[in-house]
């Protein structure tokens, strides 16, 4: 909001200089144009350099044209101006959340089996047990969220006892590790002979070699691709719910940490129906550990708008999300110093040359780029 104020302060000076050069005759200032919308009698936080608080603002064609006193702003009120009396209330610019997973958050609230990562394990299992009672045999139970620090101590047996006839898929609090039961492993075709995918880990019993039910990073995709996908209606409902929730906290625009075709279709449907209450910047995944094709093939999805579609009033789909690494659990992040629990410096999710190529090509297409990087070596790569 500081820019309009600076322009208002500087333009009269510039006008007087130009006017003096053209003619010695003084010119009367033109009357201020009427604004579309005016807010008065408020405590409005401007977010300028000095964190100024003002009484009123006038907005025209989406821009602040007057910021200051009630008297100054009321000069902008015309017959078609909408005037809001804040009656001493506080107003502020909308907040932008630069990294959020809205659909996942909405689905977690509306459809997941919910429990806090602050709960003791026994109480978390009690929550899952209640959720299983509401499911028919064979139906999947998806839930969140458990403390990722427990990953090395968990086993499928506890979930098998609770849900012998239902596949169970539980997210940790980082969304880089899952805990599943035997039914979920069977649905994904995972057993002691299943090889670990590049960039992932299937934790195993050291004596038997059997999977414990904990899968990390790219190994999660083995089960993720086996479980039913959310229905389009559920995605739309989840998005609408989370956007209202964000609005209630003053968030008016977001940048998604991921994007896929189903999510974007829901966003565009909400926009078309006038129900999208937030501005969106989406970032399409460039996640090499989870991809079935190589980096060069993955980059082809960014070359055209066939998948992401056009930029509209509220939706900008022109972003890419690259993963330089995962998380430290399982040594899935590279560090400059070795890990304490293993003779390794960790591993990146992508090599430096492929990362450089992806960034160069995305930037050349005019895409903004988000990079996930936790380990200090991955940060240096990025």
Buried (B, 14 or more C-beta within 10 A) or exposed (E): BBEBBEEBEEEEEEEEEEEEEEEEEEEEEEEBEBBBBBBBBBEBBBEBEEEBEBBBBBBBEEEBBBBBEBEBBBBBBEEEBEBBEBEEEEBBEEEBBEEBBBBBBBBBEBBBBEBEBEBEEEEBBEBBBEBBEEBEEEEBBBBBBBBBEBBEEBBBEBBBEBBEEBBBBBBBBBBBBBBBBBBBBEBBEBEEEBEBBEBBBBBBEEEEEBBBBBBBBBBBBBBBEBBEEBEEEBBBBBBBBBBEBBBEEEBBBBBBBBBBEBBBBBBBBBBEEEEBBBBBBBBBBBBBBBBEEEBEEBBEBBEEEEBBBEEBEBBBBBBBBBBBBBBBBBBBBBBEEEBEEEEEBBBBBBEEEBBEBBBEBBEEEEBBBBBBBBBEBBBEBB
